[in-house]
Amino acid sequence: MFSAPDPGRLRLRVSARAVLGVGLAVAAAELAGLSLIASVTGGLAALLALFTVGDPTVRRQAGTTALLPAVGFPVLAVATALHGQPLLRAAAWLAVIFCGVYARRWGPRGHALGIFAFMMFFVTQFLQALPAQLPELYASVALALAASSAVRFGLWCIERRTPPPAQPAPLPGRGLARLTTRQAFQATAACAVALAVGQLVSPERWYWAVGTAWWIFVNTASRGETLVRGFRRVLGTVTGIAAGLLIAIPVAGAPAPTAVLVAVCVFGIFYTAAPSYSWMMFFVTVMAGLLYGLLGVLHPGLLLLRFQETAVGALGAALGVALILPVTTHAATDAWIRRAVSCVHGCTTAAARRLAGDESADPAPLAAELELLLGRVRLSLAPLVHPLSPLRARKARARQVIALLDDCAREVRGLAGVAADPQASHDARLAAACARVEAAVHALVPPSPVTATTVVEVVPVSVPRHHPGAEAALSHLHGLERALAGLDAPLRTPPRAPLVPA
């Protein structure tokens, strides 16, 4: 609950950079003489640019950041122009929501642009911005993106030395079978419910319900993932409200302590986003309370209303994901597990080719891809292993699958390490072991005519039969055989049946 690994202190560095980038953006807006509303808008724009832009290369990150105004400025114009027309405003925001989620099919760039467009609409509601304020809103966003880019791509370009890991490609599909298409309809329906009910709860602060419903659909792929994310958002909001009563209300909008505490919250948002959605929402909620204090509208009743609107948004998300083109947890999990198992096979084949003398074969990239796929498997299985899950048989099966896939990953890493050793030699026994691994993979994931492969033939040469490199490779291959054989039972047992039939 209170600790998480941070290899290379990457999260620490990214979080510190975010504080610097957002702080510089707000300082630039203040020095330019812009209003408080414009400064807050600029700070949020900088935070979003640093938080959501996640392309695999620095060049593409810079390109995506440069495109943010192209979607943000028109949305700001529409949102401010429709401020006094609730029905048209609602229709316009729902259109932005649908397009923003649909854009995720174009990878990290579409994902970032969709979130930025949504949040520009959100911030106009949060700040009650009017058309007359549009020029300075544009100026603040432009200044913020320039300032945050100067920090990210110039002063402290972490990604040049530590490129972000390439994310696994989304699950394929066409039409309504495609996840992004389904989620576009789900999120739009969920936000429509949140908007309608949120208006009944509060005609002034209804937008928190819409924001909750939207963010619950970010980085989820199944009904179970979305429900768990909704629970974690509510949990983070409740704890953040409690902290807000102790922190934000006593501060009462005093500029200096508010600035320091907002900087702490920005750091917390970035530092906890990857390991814990609940902790991230805790810091988001505290920061929102501090900003309300800065705007002079904070009181305990407002924090209570924040919780009510969050609950409404979570309910809307639950209804949307359950009733509109649902993607079951089992279907999503099965697809990711199949990809992970296929990746195990690909890595094994590449390692065998390398050990046989093929210098062009390199299992290391596939081993890295397997780690990313296993992260996606863990995310999809999270609803089943959640402490509150009542599905005992499925929880036991999910835990066994995670343990066995972790075993596979460990053996694959070891095999890739052996293959990279220039002193490693090949052995006639490697061919038989690789063939058994291939057979075990195909028993779990039958090959299609397009993807079917044949294990490389390892021809013995005049080297010692029991070379240490070959012995290590064989040990890892035998470990893979055992782990893949162990996966047979949990993957073939019907989802709701006991793991071991009585």
Solvent accessible surface area in square Angstrom, and as a share of the most:
residue,aa,sasa,rsa
1,M,183,0.82
2,F,165,0.69
3,S,105,0.68
4,A,41,0.32
5,P,116,0.73
6,D,32,0.16
7,P,113,0.71
8,G,62,0.60
9,R,171,0.62
10,L,53,0.26
11,R,37,0.14
12,L,73,0.36
13,R,74,0.27
14,V,36,0.21
15,S,0,0.00
16,A,36,0.28
17,R,6,0.02
18,A,1,0.01
19,V,44,0.25
20,L,76,0.38
21,G,0,0.00
22,V,14,0.08
23,G,39,0.37
24,L,79,0.39
25,A,1,0.00
26,V,52,0.30
27,A,44,0.34
28,A,24,0.19
29,A,0,0.00
30,E,91,0.41
31,L,161,0.80
32,A,60,0.46
33,G,67,0.64
34,L,33,0.17
35,S,43,0.28
36,L,73,0.36
37,I,36,0.18
38,A,0,0.00
39,S,3,0.02
40,V,16,0.09
41,T,0,0.00
42,G,0,0.00
43,G,7,0.07
44,L,33,0.17
45,A,0,0.00
46,A,0,0.00
47,L,16,0.08
48,L,4,0.02
49,A,3,0.02
50,L,11,0.06
51,F,62,0.26
52,T,12,0.07
53,V,4,0.02
54,G,41,0.39
55,D,0,0.00
56,P,57,0.36
57,T,67,0.39
58,V,23,0.13
59,R,206,0.75
60,R,102,0.37
61,Q,2,0.01
62,A,40,0.31
63,G,27,0.26
64,T,0,0.00
65,T,9,0.05
66,A,76,0.59
67,L,73,0.36
68,L,0,0.00
69,P,33,0.21
70,A,66,0.51
71,V,44,0.25
72,G,1,0.01
73,F,49,0.20
74,P,72,0.45
75,V,15,0.09
76,L,0,0.00
77,A,32,0.25
78,V,65,0.37
79,A,0,0.00
80,T,1,0.01
81,A,60,0.46
82,L,31,0.16
83,H,44,0.20
84,G,66,0.63
85,Q,85,0.38
86,P,73,0.46
87,L,157,0.78
88,L,101,0.50
89,R,21,0.08
90,A,16,0.13
91,A,60,0.47
92,A,21,0.16
93,W,0,0.00
94,L,39,0.19
95,A,55,0.43
96,V,26,0.15
97,I,0,0.00
98,F,58,0.24
99,C,84,0.50
100,G,4,0.04
101,V,0,0.00
102,Y,70,0.26
103,A,17,0.13
104,R,24,0.09
105,R,43,0.16
106,W,163,0.57
107,G,27,0.26
108,P,54,0.34
109,R,58,0.21
110,G,5,0.05
111,H,38,0.17
112,A,0,0.00
113,L,30,0.15
114,G,4,0.04
115,I,3,0.02
116,F,0,0.00
117,A,12,0.09
118,F,0,0.00
119,M,17,0.08
120,M,0,0.00
121,F,1,0.00
122,F,14,0.06
123,V,3,0.01
124,T,2,0.01
125,Q,3,0.01
126,F,13,0.05
127,L,9,0.05
128,Q,80,0.35
129,A,1,0.01
130,L,86,0.43
131,P,72,0.46
132,A,94,0.73
133,Q,44,0.19
134,L,31,0.15
135,P,95,0.60
136,E,43,0.19
137,L,2,0.01
138,Y,63,0.24
139,A,41,0.32
140,S,0,0.00
141,V,0,0.00
142,A,51,0.39
143,L,63,0.32
144,A,0,0.00
145,L,12,0.06
146,A,64,0.49
147,A,11,0.09
148,S,1,0.01
149,S,27,0.17
150,A,58,0.45
151,V,1,0.01
152,R,11,0.04
153,F,36,0.15
154,G,57,0.55
155,L,129,0.64
156,W,86,0.30
157,C,21,0.12
158,I,7,0.04
159,E,18,0.08
160,R,154,0.56
161,R,222,0.81
162,T,48,0.28
163,P,89,0.56
164,P,37,0.23
165,P,80,0.50
166,A,64,0.50
167,Q,125,0.56
168,P,24,0.15
169,A,61,0.47
170,P,81,0.51
171,L,29,0.14
172,P,119,0.75
173,G,26,0.25
174,R,213,0.78
175,G,52,0.50
176,L,94,0.47
177,A,67,0.52
178,R,80,0.29
179,L,32,0.16
180,T,13,0.07
181,T,13,0.07
182,R,56,0.20
183,Q,9,0.04
184,A,0,0.00
185,F,87,0.36
186,Q,4,0.02
187,A,0,0.00
188,T,28,0.16
189,A,29,0.23
190,A,0,0.00
191,C,0,0.00
192,A,37,0.29
193,V,52,0.30
194,A,0,0.00
195,L,19,0.10
196,A,57,0.44
197,V,53,0.30
198,G,0,0.00
199,Q,48,0.21
200,L,151,0.75
201,V,60,0.34
202,S,9,0.06
203,P,102,0.64
204,E,120,0.54
205,R,35,0.13
206,W,7,0.03
207,Y,1,0.00
208,W,18,0.06
209,A,0,0.00
210,V,0,0.00
211,G,3,0.03
212,T,0,0.00
213,A,0,0.00
214,W,1,0.00
215,W,32,0.11
216,I,1,0.00
217,F,0,0.00
218,V,4,0.02
219,N,91,0.47
220,T,9,0.05
221,A,2,0.02
222,S,3,0.02
223,R,77,0.28
224,G,10,0.09
225,E,7,0.03
226,T,2,0.01
227,L,82,0.41
228,V,18,0.10
229,R,36,0.13
230,G,6,0.06
231,F,86,0.36
232,R,76,0.28
233,R,9,0.03
234,V,36,0.21
235,L,83,0.41
236,G,1,0.01
237,T,0,0.00
238,V,66,0.38
239,T,59,0.34
240,G,0,0.00
241,I,19,0.10
242,A,52,0.40
243,A,14,0.11
244,G,1,0.01
245,L,77,0.38
246,L,144,0.72
247,I,60,0.31
248,A,1,0.01
249,I,52,0.26
250,P,91,0.58
251,V,29,0.17
252,A,76,0.59
253,G,14,0.13
254,A,38,0.30
255,P,104,0.65
256,A,72,0.56
257,P,57,0.36
258,T,2,0.01
259,A,64,0.49
260,V,97,0.55
261,L,48,0.24
262,V,27,0.16
263,A,34,0.27
264,V,82,0.47
265,C,6,0.03
266,V,2,0.01
267,F,63,0.26
268,G,4,0.04
269,I,5,0.03
270,F,16,0.07
271,Y,68,0.26
272,T,20,0.12
273,A,29,0.22
274,A,88,0.68
275,P,65,0.41
276,S,30,0.19
277,Y,20,0.07
278,S,21,0.14
279,W,77,0.27
280,M,15,0.07
281,M,2,0.01
282,F,37,0.16
283,F,38,0.16
284,V,33,0.19
285,T,2,0.01
286,V,7,0.04
287,M,23,0.10
288,A,8,0.06
289,G,2,0.02
290,L,3,0.01
291,L,30,0.15
292,Y,6,0.02
293,G,8,0.07
294,L,50,0.25
295,L,50,0.25
296,G,65,0.63
297,V,59,0.34
298,L,31,0.16
299,H,93,0.42
300,P,77,0.48
301,G,38,0.37
302,L,10,0.05
303,L,6,0.03
304,L,104,0.52
305,L,31,0.16
306,R,8,0.03
307,F,70,0.29
308,Q,75,0.33
309,E,0,0.00
310,T,0,0.00
311,A,41,0.32
312,V,18,0.10
313,G,0,0.00
314,A,18,0.14
315,L,99,0.49
316,G,0,0.00
317,A,1,0.01
318,A,28,0.22
319,L,73,0.37
320,G,3,0.03
321,V,2,0.01
322,A,42,0.32
323,L,128,0.63
324,I,60,0.31
325,L,54,0.27
326,P,52,0.33
327,V,27,0.16
328,T,53,0.31
329,T,13,0.08
330,H,86,0.38
331,A,54,0.42
332,A,1,0.01
333,T,8,0.05
334,D,47,0.25
335,A,32,0.24
336,W,8,0.03
337,I,7,0.03
338,R,99,0.36
339,R,62,0.22
340,A,0,0.00
341,V,0,0.00
342,S,50,0.32
343,C,9,0.06
344,V,0,0.00
345,H,18,0.08
346,G,25,0.24
347,C,0,0.00
348,T,3,0.02
349,T,22,0.13
350,A,11,0.08
351,A,0,0.00
352,A,2,0.01
353,R,89,0.32
354,R,63,0.23
355,L,8,0.04
356,A,32,0.25
357,G,52,0.50
358,D,47,0.25
359,E,135,0.60
360,S,94,0.61
361,A,4,0.03
362,D,71,0.37
363,P,3,0.02
364,A,52,0.41
365,P,83,0.52
366,L,53,0.27
367,A,10,0.08
368,A,57,0.44
369,E,69,0.31
370,L,2,0.01
371,E,61,0.27
372,L,45,0.22
373,L,3,0.01
374,L,3,0.01
375,G,33,0.32
376,R,40,0.15
377,V,1,0.01
378,R,96,0.35
379,L,70,0.35
380,S,0,0.00
381,L,5,0.03
382,A,15,0.12
383,P,16,0.10
384,L,17,0.09
385,V,38,0.22
386,H,25,0.11
387,P,110,0.69
388,L,123,0.61
389,S,16,0.10
390,P,112,0.71
391,L,64,0.32
392,R,208,0.76
393,A,32,0.25
394,R,28,0.10
395,K,31,0.13
396,A,48,0.37
397,R,22,0.08
398,A,3,0.02
399,R,135,0.49
400,Q,63,0.28
401,V,4,0.02
402,I,35,0.18
403,A,54,0.42
404,L,27,0.14
405,L,3,0.01
406,D,47,0.24
407,D,42,0.22
408,C,1,0.00
409,A,3,0.02
410,R,124,0.45
411,E,27,0.12
412,V,1,0.00
413,R,118,0.43
414,G,20,0.19
415,L,2,0.01
416,A,12,0.09
417,G,45,0.44
418,V,19,0.11
419,A,6,0.05
420,A,66,0.51
421,D,63,0.32
422,P,125,0.78
423,Q,131,0.58
424,A,20,0.15
425,S,14,0.09
426,H,31,0.14
427,D,6,0.03
428,A,39,0.30
429,R,66,0.24
430,L,0,0.00
431,A,27,0.21
432,A,51,0.40
433,A,0,0.00
434,C,4,0.02
435,A,44,0.34
436,R,105,0.38
437,V,0,0.00
438,E,19,0.09
439,A,64,0.49
440,A,23,0.18
441,V,4,0.02
442,H,47,0.21
443,A,50,0.39
444,L,17,0.09
445,V,24,0.14
446,P,91,0.57
447,P,58,0.37
448,S,48,0.31
449,P,135,0.85
450,V,139,0.80
451,T,92,0.54
452,A,54,0.42
453,T,73,0.42
454,T,119,0.69
455,V,27,0.16
456,V,38,0.22
457,E,136,0.61
458,V,6,0.03
459,V,89,0.51
460,P,81,0.51
461,V,80,0.46
462,S,121,0.78
463,V,62,0.36
464,P,94,0.59
465,R,136,0.50
466,H,115,0.51
467,H,40,0.18
468,P,101,0.64
469,G,9,0.09
470,A,0,0.00
471,E,65,0.29
472,A,37,0.29
473,A,0,0.00
474,L,11,0.05
475,S,65,0.42
476,H,41,0.18
477,L,1,0.01
478,H,69,0.31
479,G,5,0.05
480,L,0,0.00
481,E,36,0.16
482,R,162,0.59
483,A,4,0.03
484,L,2,0.01
485,A,67,0.52
486,G,26,0.25
487,L,0,0.00
488,D,54,0.28
489,A,55,0.42
490,P,3,0.02
491,L,54,0.27
492,R,147,0.54
493,T,22,0.13
494,P,85,0.54
495,P,43,0.27
496,R,179,0.65
497,A,30,0.23
498,P,85,0.54
499,L,35,0.17
500,V,119,0.68
501,P,107,0.67
502,A,153,1.19
